[in-house]
Amino acid sequence: MKKLLLITMLLLLVVPALWAAENIEVSGTGIEAIDGAYVQDGTVDGRPRYVKGDAEIHYFAKGNKWIMYLNENPYFKNNSDSETCPLEGWKKARSLKGQPANLPVLKFVPQQEGN
């Protein structure tokens, strides 16, 4: 019984650290409202949702792709159906075609305590 209790307590301490949320840093687009730090804020269609002011990154299950929005307009898309936000493979969305913008560079950054 003591072993079971010890194992349960250990799992309660270790497992949440393994599932700790990560934020995303977006750079390189040249669009100030899109470039910057995104904070994980819940889920959409069972996958993480990231927000930064009026910008958002989330998975769109109906289209089997990740989309980066600004003011609810899609700016970039990624045809990956991965469980986590893809870091590579982003393309301009239709609403951005022909406009000067570079493709985004994404990286995961650890979520700081209090976020």
N, C-alpha and C positions, 0 to 999 in steps of 0.2 A: 504494500500500500504506500509506503514511504517513497519507493522508487517511482511509482506512478505519479505521485504528487510532485516529486522533484522534476521528472521529465515534463510534466504539464507546465510547471513554472518556467522551466528553461525554454520551452517552446513559446510561451507567452512573451518572453523577453527577446528571443532571437527572430522569430518569424516577422513581426512588424518591421524590424530593421531591414529584412530582405525585401519587403514590399514597399520600402520608403519611396515616396514619389520623387520624381526628378522633374526639374523645370527644363525649358528649352531656350536656347539663345539663337536668335535669327540675325544674320548679318548679310551684307553684300547686295541687297536689293536696290539701295539708293532711295528707298521710300521710308522716310523717318517714322511714319506711323506703323510700319511693319517691322523694321529692324529693331531689335532689343530683346529684353528678357520677358519670356512668357511664363506664367505660373499655372501649374496644373490645377484645374478647377472642375472637379467632377468628371463625368463621362458622358459620351454621346454614342449611341448604338454599341454600348459595352466596351468602348475604348476611351483612353484618356482625352480630355478636352483641355486645351491650353488657351489662356487669355492674356492680352496686353492692351488695356484701354479698349478701343473700338476694333481691335484686331483679334482674331481667333483662329486656332488650328484644331480641327477635329475630323474624325472619320465619318464618311457618308456611306452608310451600308447599302442604300439603294443603288448607288453608283459604284460600289466596291472601290472607293478611293478616299484618300485624305485630301482635305481642302484647307487652304489658308485664305481666310476672309478678312476684308476691311470694310467696316460699315455694312455688313451682310452681303457684300459683293465678293465673289470668288476672284482672287488675284493669282493664286498658284494652286496647282493640283499635283497629286502623286498617285499613280494607278496601283499602288501597293495595297494589299489587304492585310498588312501586318498588324499584330496585336498592339505594337507600340508605334509611335510616330516615326516614319522613315526619315533618315538623315540625308539620303541621296535620292536622285531621280525626280526632282521637282521640275515642273514645266509651267509656263505661263498659262493661265486660264483664259478662256475665250474673251472675257471682259477686259483683259490686259493686252491682247494681241495688238501689235503695231505701236504700242506705247513704250517709251524708253524705260526699261527696268531690267536689272540683272537678275539672274536666278538666285534664289536664297541659298545661303549656307547655314545649315542647322547643326547644333551640337547639344547634347544633354549636359546639364549642369546640376549638381546636387542641390536639393531643396534645403534651404537654411531653416533652422528652428524658428518657429513663429510664422512661417509662410504656409 
